[in-house]
């Protein structure tokens, strides 16, 4: 599935109609939420999406205004609510502070989704959504797209429509079997440090952290100026717009950077990419209030590791690459040369680790080697050639010089 975006140009009357539909959507969500809450209070269980969909005809008779919204769109709301509850029950097992789905306020516009039907694409850049005819602008010929779902949203005073398209993955019918495996250790100073089964080292720079730091300084300056203005004044409103622009630019630049980095990785002809199964949320919620732990939490927040993995995941899927997560416990504390724990605990500020009296390498590289070795231990039958660490040491002459590092490619 791929998502394309077009811009809508609604008239004032059409904007009023969209706001009415958004109000109806919020009303439906809140009503179905009440039904789920009562069901859980009485029976300690909730209705599934099919049960909720079966209730909709009677609820439409009870609330005639619901008929303004396309029936498929209403069914999408019940599916989203059931999905929210299912996520809540899964997350609460891991985190007791997880909050259940809540009611939607009627003040702002909320994104409306139409699934399978509810739209018609016409000539002269006209699209009819929920029987409302909109003028749109796009560089794509959307008539030829196999659209499965659309979402109308209001972002930064712009009306946008997301088109979710069914884009089938085309597999190559050839006998060229890729046998390269790449393993990554995710980190903070560098977003990822990797090594493949041929002994090549690849480093993904943490560019998103740099972008975050730059924009946070600019945002801090504007916030300081705004704090000195009167609430509701022209100056206050102008600075608020400036803040929104800065946040938008920051987010867009981070997304663009991570898209470029993940695309380069997916195009590097590997058949398997292995990453450590890193729970960023747990690391950010570690107990402690000292400056060191606050700094670690802040660095994880600025690095956008989850977003990077999300982008890499769907790009690998489109190229038929296996993206595998593996348990990375103790990989930074194990000596990749001997397979034993180091004598002393390796702290986060220790950027180098001593494998022997002659060999000292980067700690992230040591972790990446342990990750790829652990993967091969569990994949004896794979057609990939395992990493030969002895050949790597000889290839780069690491056994003769201390503090000498492997040549690496930077992304």
C-alpha positions in Angstrom: 0.0 0.0 0.0 1.2 3.5 -0.9 -0.1 6.9 0.1 -0.3 9.9 -2.2 -1.6 13.3 -1.3 -3.6 15.9 -3.2 -4.7 19.3 -2.1 -8.4 20.3 -2.0 -9.8 23.8 -2.6 -13.2 23.8 -1.0 -15.5 26.8 -1.0 -16.8 28.4 2.2 -20.0 26.4 2.0 -18.1 23.2 1.4 -15.9 23.9 4.4 -19.1 24.2 6.5 -20.3 20.8 5.1 -16.9 19.2 6.0 -17.1 20.6 9.5 -20.7 19.2 9.9 -19.4 15.8 8.7 -16.6 16.0 11.3 -19.1 16.8 14.0 -21.1 13.8 12.9 -18.0 11.6 13.0 -17.2 12.7 16.5 -20.7 12.1 17.6 -20.6 8.5 16.2 -17.3 7.8 17.9 -18.5 9.1 21.3 -21.8 7.1 21.0 -19.9 3.8 20.1 -17.4 4.5 22.9 -20.2 4.7 25.4 -21.5 1.4 24.2 -18.1 -0.2 24.6 -17.6 1.3 28.1 -21.0 0.0 29.3 -20.3 -3.4 27.8 -17.0 -3.6 29.6 -18.5 -2.5 32.9 -21.3 -5.1 32.8 -19.6 -8.0 31.1 -15.9 -7.3 31.3 -15.7 -7.6 27.5 -16.2 -5.4 24.5 -18.0 -5.8 21.2 -15.9 -6.6 18.1 -16.1 -4.5 15.0 -18.7 -6.8 13.4 -21.0 -6.5 16.3 -20.7 -2.7 16.2 -21.4 -2.6 12.5 -24.6 -4.7 13.1 -25.8 -2.0 15.6 -25.3 0.8 13.1 -28.7 0.5 11.2 -30.7 1.0 14.4 -28.4 3.8 15.6 -29.0 5.6 12.3 -32.7 5.4 12.8 -32.2 6.8 16.3 -29.9 9.6 15.1 -31.0 10.7 11.6 -28.1 13.1 11.2 -25.7 10.2 10.9 -27.1 9.4 7.5 -25.2 12.5 6.1 -22.0 10.4 6.4 -21.3 7.6 3.9 -22.1 4.1 5.4 -18.6 2.8 4.7 -17.1 5.8 6.5 -19.3 5.1 9.6 -18.1 1.4 9.5 -14.5 2.7 9.4 -15.2 4.6 12.7 -16.3 1.4 14.4 -13.3 -0.5 13.1 -10.9 2.3 14.3 -12.6 2.2 17.8 -12.3 -1.6 18.1 -8.6 -1.3 16.9 -8.0 1.3 19.6 -9.4 -0.9 22.3 -7.4 -3.9 21.1 -4.2 -1.8 21.2 -5.1 -0.6 24.6 -5.5 -4.2 26.0 -2.2 -5.2 24.4 -0.3 -2.2 25.7 -1.7 -2.3 29.3 0.0 -5.7 29.8 3.4 -4.0 29.3 2.6 -0.6 30.7 0.0 -0.1 33.4 -0.1 3.7 32.7 -1.6 3.1 29.3 -4.9 5.0 28.9 -8.0 3.7 27.2 -9.7 5.4 24.1 -11.3 8.7 25.1 -14.1 10.9 23.8 -13.5 13.4 21.0 -14.1 17.0 21.6 -16.3 18.9 19.0 -14.2 22.0 18.8 -11.7 21.0 16.0 -12.0 19.2 12.7 -11.1 15.5 12.8 -9.9 13.5 9.9 -12.6 11.6 8.1 -11.9 8.3 6.3 -13.8 6.7 3.4 -13.0 3.0 2.7 -13.8 1.3 -0.6 -16.5 3.7 -1.6 -17.7 7.3 -1.1 -15.7 9.1 -3.8 -15.8 9.6 -7.6 -13.0 11.2 -9.7 -14.2 13.4 -12.5 -12.6 15.3 -15.4 -11.0 18.8 -15.0 -9.5 18.0 -11.5 -12.8 17.4 -9.8 -13.3 14.8 -7.1 -16.7 14.1 -5.5 -16.4 13.0 -1.8 -19.5 12.1 0.1 -21.6 13.8 -2.7 -19.6 17.0 -2.3 -17.7 18.2 -5.4 -14.2 19.5 -4.7 -11.6 21.1 -7.0 -8.2 19.5 -6.4 -4.6 20.0 -7.5 -2.1 17.3 -8.1 0.9 16.4 -10.3 -0.4 12.8 -10.5 -3.0 11.3 -12.8 -5.1 9.9 -10.0 -7.7 8.4 -12.3 -5.4 5.5 -13.1 -4.6 4.8 -9.4 -6.2 1.7 -7.7 -7.5 3.7 -4.7 -8.7 1.7 -1.8 -9.2 4.4 0.8 -9.2 8.2 1.2 -8.8 10.5 4.2 -9.7 14.2 4.2 -7.8 16.2 6.8 -7.1 19.8 7.7 -3.4 20.7 8.3 -1.9 24.1 8.7 -5.0 25.8 7.2 -4.8 23.5 4.1 -7.4 20.9 3.1 -5.6 17.7 2.1 -6.8 14.4 0.8 -4.7 11.2 1.3 -5.1 8.5 -1.3 -4.3 5.0 -0.1 -3.4 3.0 -3.2 -3.0 -0.8 -3.6 0.4 -1.0 -5.1 1.3 -4.7 -5.6 4.9 -5.7 -5.0 6.5 -7.0 -8.2 8.9 -9.9 -7.5 11.7 -10.5 -10.0 11.5 -13.9 -11.6 15.3 -14.7 -11.9 17.9 -17.0 -10.4 20.1 -14.3 -9.0 20.1 -15.0 -5.3 21.4 -12.3 -3.0 23.4 -13.7 -0.2 24.5 -10.6 1.7 23.5 -10.0 5.3 23.7 -6.7 7.2 23.4 -6.4 10.9 22.9 -3.0 12.7 23.3 -1.8 16.3 21.1 1.2 16.9 22.6 4.0 19.0 22.6 7.7 19.9 25.9 9.2 18.7 25.4 7.3 15.5 21.9 6.3 14.4 23.1 2.9 13.4 26.5 1.1 13.1 26.4 -2.0 10.9 28.6 -4.8 9.5 27.8 -7.3 6.8 28.9 -10.9 6.3 31.7 -9.7 4.0 33.2 -7.6 6.8 32.2 -4.2 5.3 31.2 -1.6 7.9 28.3 0.9 7.3 27.5 3.8 9.5 24.2 5.8 9.5 24.8 9.2 10.9 22.3 10.7 13.4 21.3 13.6 11.2 17.9 13.9 12.7 19.4 14.6 16.1 21.3 17.6 14.6 18.2 18.9 13.0 16.3 18.6 16.3 19.0 20.5 18.2 19.1 23.3 15.6 15.3 23.9 15.5 14.9 23.6 19.3 17.2 26.6 19.7 15.1 28.6 17.2 11.9 27.4 18.9 13.3 28.4 22.3 14.0 31.9 21.1 10.5 32.4 19.7 8.9 30.9 22.9 10.9 33.3 25.0 9.6 36.3 23.0 6.0 35.0 23.1 6.1 34.6 26.9 6.6 38.3 27.2 3.5 39.2 25.1 -0.1 39.5 26.1 -2.3 36.5 25.4 -4.6 37.2 22.4 -2.6 40.2 21.1 -1.5 40.5 17.5 2.1 39.9 18.5 1.2 36.8 20.4 -0.7 35.4 17.5 2.1 36.1 15.0 4.7 34.4 17.2 2.3 31.4 17.6 2.2 31.1 13.8 6.0 31.4 13.7 6.2 28.5 16.2 3.9 26.3 14.1 6.1 27.0 11.0 9.2 26.0 12.9 7.7 22.8 14.2 6.4 22.0 10.7 9.8 22.6 9.1 11.6 20.6 11.7 9.3 17.6 11.2 9.5 17.8 7.4 13.3 17.9 7.4 13.6 15.0 9.8 11.2 12.9 7.7 13.0 13.8 4.5 16.4 12.9 6.0 15.2 9.5 7.4 13.5 8.7 4.0 16.8 9.3 2.2 18.9 7.3 4.7 16.5 4.3 4.7 16.2 4.4 0.9 20.0 4.2 0.5 20.1 1.1 2.8 17.3 -0.6 1.0 19.1 -0.1 -2.3 22.4 -1.7 -1.2 21.6 -5.2 -2.5 21.2 -7.1 0.8 18.7 -10.0 1.1 18.5 -9.7 4.9 18.9 -6.7 7.2 19.1 -7.4 11.0 18.5 -4.8 13.7 18.6 -5.1 17.4 15.1 -5.2 19.0 15.4 -1.9 20.9 12.5 -0.8 23.2 12.9 2.9 22.9 9.8 3.6 25.1 11.2 1.5 28.0 14.6 3.2 27.7 13.0 6.6 27.8 10.9 5.7 30.8 13.7 4.4 33.0 13.6 5.5 36.6 15.9 8.3 37.6 15.9 12.1 37.5 19.7 12.9 37.4 21.1 14.9 34.5 22.7 11.8 32.9 19.5 9.9 32.6 17.5 12.9 31.5 20.1 13.5 28.7 19.8 9.8 27.5 16.0 10.2 27.4 16.3 13.4 25.4 18.8 11.9 23.0 16.4 9.0 22.3 13.6 11.4 21.7 15.7 13.5 19.2 17.0 10.5 17.3 13.6 9.3 15.9 14.8 5.7 15.9 11.2 4.3 15.6 10.5 6.5 12.6 13.7 5.3 10.9 12.8 1.7 11.4 9.2 2.3 10.1 10.5 3.9 6.9 13.1 1.1 6.5 10.5 -1.6 7.1 8.2 -0.7 4.2 11.1 0.1 1.8 12.5 -3.4 2.5 9.1 -4.9 1.9 8.8 -3.3 -1.5 12.2 -4.7 -2.5 11.6 -8.2 -1.1 14.3 -7.7 1.6 13.9 -9.5 5.0 14.1 -7.0 7.8 14.5 -9.0 11.0 14.6 -7.9 14.6 16.8 -9.9 17.1 17.2 -9.8 20.8 20.2 -7.6 21.5 20.6 -8.2 25.2 24.3 -8.2 26.3 25.6 -7.6 22.8 27.5 -4.5 24.1 28.8 -6.4 27.1 30.1 -9.4 25.1 33.6 -9.5 23.6 32.9 -10.3 19.9 36.3 -12.0 19.6 36.1 -14.4 22.6 32.3 -14.5 23.1 32.7 -13.8 26.8 31.6 -10.9 29.0 34.1 -8.1 29.5 35.8 -7.9 32.9 34.3 -4.5 33.6 30.8 -3.2 32.6 30.8 -1.2 29.4 29.1 2.2 30.2 27.4 4.4 27.6 30.3 6.9 27.7 32.8 4.1 26.8 33.0 4.5 23.0 35.8 2.1 22.6 36.2 -1.5 23.8 39.3 -3.6 24.2 39.0 -7.0 22.6 42.6 -8.0 23.4 45.9 -6.4 24.2 46.4 -5.4 20.6 42.8 -4.8 19.3 40.5 -1.9 20.3 37.4 -1.2 18.3 34.2 1.0 18.5 31.7 -0.3 21.0 28.8 -0.1 18.5 30.8 -2.1 16.0 31.4 -4.8 18.6 27.6 -4.9 19.3 26.9 -5.2 15.5 29.3 -8.1 15.2 27.6 -9.9 18.1 24.2 -9.3 16.6 25.2 -10.8 13.2 26.9 -13.8 15.0 23.8 -14.4 17.0 21.6 -14.4 13.9 23.9 -16.9 12.1 23.8 -19.2 15.2 20.0 -19.4 14.8 20.1 -19.8 11.0 22.3 -22.7 10.2 20.4 -23.6 7.0 20.7 -20.1 5.5 22.4 -19.8 2.1 24.4 -16.9 3.4 28.1 -17.0 4.1 28.8 -16.3 7.8 31.0 -13.5 9.0 34.6 -14.7 9.4 36.0 -12.4 12.0 39.6 -13.7 11.6 39.6 -12.7 7.9 38.2 -9.3 8.8 41.1 -8.7 11.2 43.6 -9.8 8.7 42.0 -7.9 5.8 42.2 -4.6 7.7 45.4 -5.5 9.6 43.7 -4.9 12.9 45.7 -7.4 14.8 48.9 -5.4 14.5 47.8 -1.9 15.5 45.8 -0.7 18.5 42.9 1.8 18.0 42.9 1.2 14.3 39.3 1.2 12.9 37.7 -0.5 10.0 37.1 1.6 6.8 33.3 2.3 6.7 30.7 3.8 4.4 28.7 6.7 5.8 25.0 7.2 5.0 
